[in-house]
Amino acid sequence: MDRWSGILRIPLNPNTNTFYRIGASLCLSSSSKTKTKALAVPSANAIFFNGDRVEGTGNPVIEKLSDLQNIADILVSKFGASVNAWVIDACVHNGPFAIYNDFVPNLNSRGEPKSYSPIGFPASTATVSLLSNCLQEAKNVTSRNPRESYSTGTSASSFYKPKTFILGFSKGGTVLNQLVTELGHLEANKSPVNAASIEEWAMSSIQEEPQIIPRTKESLLNSINEIHYVDVGLNTAGIRFVLHGTPRQWSDSWRVWIRNEKDKLVHLLESESQKNGGKLQVCERFYFADKPPDMQMHFEIIESMDVS
């Protein structure tokens, strides 16, 4: 499958000076009749929230795995060629610390949350806004490409609604925590659905144009199928939680609270899994277990993580 890839500078909304750098790798479909390419509906959207900046190390592995486009390519290699990959970098950094203040309320100067609250659904709202603006900019960029013939629309080959996989690397795990908070609140406040409303939803879906990305915070949260915590420091039914870790985070004798937080999260998730009959799946994966903790493995996990 053909792809379009690039790194774009995207506003959160039209009336703001807040811009995010997003690395994207998007599926394309080709038309033999018109000899044009168009953005295609993927099987899933893999959304990766990046962590703190680490600069000036001189380590080529860390430099390579800090590149947004390279991370997007890695996600495609792991989840499959039919997936769209979106890598979101925090728009604000205090020194090296990523500050996701549009996604998570009550952050301190290091980007660490004092608490999580679903009020206003900030993380899901910001995610939908950024993906929508990024998709539109990708269409604008491809339409200006003189070497290829692109159509400005979307391939109508499928009305499939893609799944969503969310990944948080290091400080990006705070956004995952906020999304889980919002998802839990949405699930707890769902109203009963009757047959008439199901039929109405089905008819509206048939009439819709293909959806490359979720268009509302509700559709984003309801589409989440997998959640991957990738070497993070801060850690519903039908969702698989996968915690990926290295000795850099889970075996550091100077930061034992990180392992304690991870163990507490696993215990809470496993308890919830027992309550709902195992519909919620929990999995831990530990990498580089035979190596002493270092900064390089903290980045190498992006390349080594097993998402199967």
Secondary structure, 3 states (H helix, E strand, C coil): CCEEEEEEEEECCCCCCCEEEEEEEEEEEEECCCCEEEECCCCEEEEEECCCCCCCCCCHHHHHCCCHHHHHHHHHHHHCCCEEEEEECCCEEECCEEECCCCCCCECCCCCECCCCCCCCHHHHHHHHHHHHHHHHHHHHHHCCCCCCEEEEECCCCCCCCEEEEEEEHHHHHHHHHHHHHHHHHHHCCCCCCHHHHHHHHHHHHHCCCCCCCCCHHHHHHHEEEEEEECCCCCCCCCEEEEEECHHHHCCCCCHHHHHHHHHHHHHHHHHHHHCCCCCEEEEEECCCCCCCCHHHHHHHHHHCCCC
